[in-house]
Amino acid sequence: MTLKNEPINRGENRKKYCRFKKHGIKYIDYKDPNFLLKFVNEQGKILPRRLTGNSAKFQRKVATAIKKARHLALLPYVTDGLK
């Protein structure tokens, strides 16, 4: 069998879930920077929902909470080594 005919395994096909719906979280607190750091990469950019697994509704809420926290200087806008 050649390499062209072999099926390609692209990793685990886990079903992504929204952690907010699973745990029943309805409000995302912008005053909790340790929680918001889970949704930010090392450079300070907001992670997309395809990586976090959030629903569209909660991804918008996370983005606005991060932007509020940045405005109040609870989170940095840009950094070289955040984590």
ROSE-4610 file (N, C-alpha, C; in Angstrom, 1 decimal, always signed):
// ROSE-4610
residu = [M/M/M/T/T/T/L/L/L/K/K/K/N/N/N/E/E/E/P/P/P/I/I/I/N/N/N/R/R/R/G/G/G/E/E/E/N/N/N/R/R/R/K/K/K/K/K/K/Y/Y/Y/C/C/C/R/R/R/F/F/F/K/K/K/K/K/K/H/H/H/G/G/G/I/I/I/K/K/K/Y/Y/Y/I/I/I/D/D/D/Y/Y/Y/K/K/K/D/D/D/P/P/P/N/N/N/F/F/F/L/L/L/L/L/L/K/K/K/F/F/F/V/V/V/N/N/N/E/E/E/Q/Q/Q/G/G/G/K/K/K/I/I/I/L/L/L/P/P/P/R/R/R/R/R/R/L/L/L/T/T/T/G/G/G/N/N/N/S/S/S/A/A/A/K/K/K/F/F/F/Q/Q/Q/R/R/R/K/K/K/V/V/V/A/A/A/T/T/T/A/A/A/I/I/I/K/K/K/K/K/K/A/A/A/R/R/R/H/H/H/L/L/L/A/A/A/L/L/L/L/L/L/P/P/P/Y/Y/Y/V/V/V/T/T/T/D/D/D/G/G/G/L/L/L/K/K/K]
num = [1/1/1/2/2/2/3/3/3/4/4/4/5/5/5/6/6/6/7/7/7/8/8/8/9/9/9/10/10/10/11/11/11/12/12/12/13/13/13/14/14/14/15/15/15/16/16/16/17/17/17/18/18/18/19/19/19/20/20/20/21/21/21/22/22/22/23/23/23/24/24/24/25/25/25/26/26/26/27/27/27/28/28/28/29/29/29/30/30/30/31/31/31/32/32/32/33/33/33/34/34/34/35/35/35/36/36/36/37/37/37/38/38/38/39/39/39/40/40/40/41/41/41/42/42/42/43/43/43/44/44/44/45/45/45/46/46/46/47/47/47/48/48/48/49/49/49/50/50/50/51/51/51/52/52/52/53/53/53/54/54/54/55/55/55/56/56/56/57/57/57/58/58/58/59/59/59/60/60/60/61/61/61/62/62/62/63/63/63/64/64/64/65/65/65/66/66/66/67/67/67/68/68/68/69/69/69/70/70/70/71/71/71/72/72/72/73/73/73/74/74/74/75/75/75/76/76/76/77/77/77/78/78/78/79/79/79/80/80/80/81/81/81/82/82/82/83/83/83]
x = [+0.8/+0.0/+0.9/+0.5/+1.4/+0.9/+1.7/+1.3/+0.1/-0.2/-1.4/-2.7/-2.7/-3.9/-4.2/-3.2/-3.5/-4.3/-5.2/-6.0/-5.2/-5.5/-4.8/-5.5/-4.8/-5.3/-5.0/-5.9/-5.7/-5.8/-5.6/-5.7/-7.1/-7.2/-8.5/-9.6/-10.7/-11.9/-12.8/-12.3/-13.1/-14.1/-15.3/-16.3/-16.0/-16.0/-15.7/-16.9/-16.8/-17.9/-17.6/-18.7/-18.6/-18.5/-17.4/-17.2/-18.1/-18.6/-19.6/-21.0/-21.4/-22.7/-22.6/-21.4/-21.3/-21.3/-20.7/-20.6/-21.7/-22.6/-23.7/-23.2/-22.1/-21.7/-22.4/-23.1/-23.8/-23.2/-22.3/-21.6/-20.1/-19.4/-18.0/-17.4/-16.7/-16.3/-15.0/-15.0/-13.8/-12.8/-13.2/-12.3/-11.4/-11.6/-10.8/-9.8/-8.6/-7.6/-7.0/-7.0/-6.5/-7.4/-8.7/-9.6/-9.5/-9.4/-9.3/-8.0/-7.0/-5.7/-5.8/-6.8/-7.0/-7.4/-7.9/-8.4/-7.5/-6.3/-5.3/-4.0/-3.3/-2.1/-0.9/+0.3/+1.5/+1.7/+1.3/+1.5/+0.4/-0.6/-1.7/-2.9/-2.9/-4.0/-5.1/-6.3/-7.5/-7.5/-7.7/-7.7/-9.0/-9.0/-10.3/-11.1/-12.3/-13.2/-13.0/-12.3/-12.0/-10.9/-10.1/-9.2/-9.7/-10.6/-11.1/-12.3/-13.1/-14.2/-15.5/-15.4/-16.6/-17.6/-18.9/-19.9/-19.8/-20.4/-20.3/-20.8/-21.8/-22.3/-21.3/-20.7/-19.7/-18.4/-18.1/-16.8/-16.9/-18.1/-18.3/-18.2/-18.7/-18.7/-17.2/-16.5/-15.1/-14.3/-14.5/-13.8/-14.1/-15.4/-15.7/-15.1/-15.1/-14.5/-13.0/-12.3/-10.9/-10.6/-11.4/-11.2/-11.5/-12.4/-12.7/-11.5/-11.0/-9.9/-8.6/-8.4/-7.3/-7.4/-8.6/-8.9/-8.6/-8.9/-8.7/-7.3/-6.5/-5.1/-5.0/-6.0/-5.9/-5.2/-5.3/-4.6/-3.7/-2.6/-1.8/-2.3/-2.1/-2.6/-1.6/-0.3/+0.6/+1.8/+2.4/+3.5/+4.4/+5.6/+6.5/+6.3/+6.1/+6.0/+4.9/+3.7/+2.6/+2.5/+2.7/+2.5/+3.7]
y = [-1.2/+0.0/+1.2/+2.2/+3.4/+4.4/+5.5/+6.5/+7.3/+7.3/+8.1/+7.4/+6.1/+5.4/+5.2/+5.5/+5.3/+6.4/+6.0/+7.1/+7.9/+9.2/+10.2/+10.3/+10.1/+10.3/+11.7/+12.5/+13.9/+14.2/+13.2/+13.3/+12.9/+13.2/+12.8/+13.7/+13.2/+14.0/+14.1/+14.8/+15.0/+16.1/+15.9/+16.9/+18.0/+19.2/+20.4/+20.8/+21.3/+21.7/+23.1/+23.8/+25.1/+24.9/+25.3/+25.1/+25.9/+27.0/+27.8/+27.2/+26.6/+25.8/+24.6/+23.9/+22.7/+23.0/+24.0/+24.4/+25.3/+25.8/+26.7/+28.1/+28.6/+29.9/+30.9/+31.9/+32.8/+34.2/+34.5/+35.8/+35.6/+36.3/+36.2/+37.5/+37.4/+38.5/+39.1/+40.3/+40.9/+41.3/+41.2/+41.5/+40.3/+39.2/+38.0/+37.7/+38.3/+38.1/+36.7/+36.0/+34.6/+33.7/+33.9/+33.2/+33.6/+34.9/+35.4/+35.0/+34.7/+34.4/+33.0/+32.2/+31.0/+31.2/+32.4/+32.7/+33.6/+33.8/+34.7/+33.9/+34.1/+33.4/+34.2/+33.7/+34.3/+35.7/+36.1/+37.5/+38.4/+37.9/+38.7/+38.8/+38.0/+38.0/+37.1/+37.4/+36.6/+35.4/+34.2/+33.0/+32.8/+32.2/+32.0/+30.9/+30.9/+29.9/+28.5/+28.3/+27.0/+26.4/+27.2/+26.6/+26.5/+27.4/+27.4/+26.5/+26.3/+25.5/+26.2/+27.5/+28.2/+28.3/+28.6/+28.9/+30.3/+30.7/+32.1/+33.1/+32.8/+33.7/+34.0/+32.9/+33.1/+33.6/+33.4/+33.9/+35.4/+35.9/+37.4/+38.0/+37.3/+37.7/+37.7/+36.7/+36.6/+37.7/+38.0/+39.1/+40.4/+40.7/+42.0/+42.1/+40.9/+40.9/+41.2/+40.6/+40.8/+42.2/+42.8/+44.2/+45.2/+44.9/+45.7/+45.6/+44.4/+44.2/+44.8/+44.9/+45.6/+47.1/+47.6/+49.0/+49.5/+48.6/+48.9/+48.5/+48.1/+47.7/+46.4/+45.6/+44.3/+43.2/+43.4/+42.6/+43.5/+43.0/+43.8/+43.7/+44.7/+44.7/+43.7/+44.0/+43.2/+42.9/+41.7/+41.4/+40.3/+40.2/+39.2/+37.8/+37.8/+36.5/+36.6/+36.3/+36.5/+35.3/+34.1/+32.9/+32.3]
z = [+0.0/+0.0/+0.0/-0.8/-0.9/+0.2/+0.3/+1.3/+0.9/-0.4/-0.8/-0.5/-0.4/-0.1/+1.4/+2.2/+3.6/+4.2/+5.1/+5.8/+6.7/+6.7/+7.5/+8.8/+9.9/+11.2/+11.7/+11.8/+12.2/+13.7/+14.5/+15.9/+16.5/+17.7/+18.4/+17.9/+17.6/+17.3/+18.5/+19.5/+20.7/+20.4/+21.0/+20.9/+21.8/+21.3/+22.1/+22.8/+24.0/+24.8/+25.3/+25.6/+26.2/+27.7/+28.3/+29.7/+30.5/+30.0/+30.7/+30.8/+29.7/+29.8/+30.6/+30.6/+31.3/+32.9/+33.3/+34.7/+35.2/+34.2/+34.6/+34.9/+34.4/+34.6/+33.7/+34.2/+33.4/+33.3/+34.3/+34.3/+34.3/+33.4/+33.4/+34.0/+35.1/+35.9/+35.3/+34.9/+34.4/+35.4/+36.7/+37.8/+38.3/+37.6/+37.9/+36.8/+36.9/+35.8/+35.7/+36.8/+36.7/+35.8/+35.9/+35.1/+33.6/+33.4/+32.0/+31.3/+32.1/+31.5/+30.7/+31.0/+30.3/+28.8/+28.5/+27.2/+26.4/+26.9/+26.3/+26.1/+24.9/+24.7/+25.4/+25.1/+25.7/+25.4/+24.2/+23.8/+24.2/+24.8/+25.3/+24.3/+23.2/+22.3/+22.8/+22.4/+22.8/+21.9/+22.5/+21.7/+21.0/+19.8/+19.1/+19.7/+19.3/+20.0/+19.4/+18.3/+17.8/+18.7/+19.4/+20.3/+21.7/+22.2/+23.5/+23.6/+22.6/+22.6/+23.1/+23.3/+23.8/+22.7/+23.2/+22.2/+21.8/+20.7/+20.2/+21.3/+22.0/+23.0/+24.1/+24.6/+25.7/+25.2/+23.9/+23.4/+23.3/+23.0/+23.0/+24.4/+25.3/+26.7/+27.3/+26.9/+27.3/+26.7/+25.4/+24.7/+25.4/+25.7/+26.3/+27.7/+28.5/+29.8/+29.8/+28.8/+28.6/+28.3/+27.4/+27.0/+28.1/+29.0/+30.2/+31.1/+31.3/+32.3/+31.7/+30.4/+29.9/+30.1/+29.9/+30.1/+31.5/+32.5/+33.9/+34.4/+33.5/+33.8/+34.7/+34.6/+35.3/+34.5/+33.1/+32.2/+31.3/+30.9/+29.9/+28.5/+27.7/+26.3/+25.6/+25.6/+24.9/+25.9/+25.8/+26.6/+25.9/+26.4/+25.8/+26.4/+27.7/+28.4/+29.5/+29.2/+30.1/+31.1/+30.6/+31.4/+31.9]
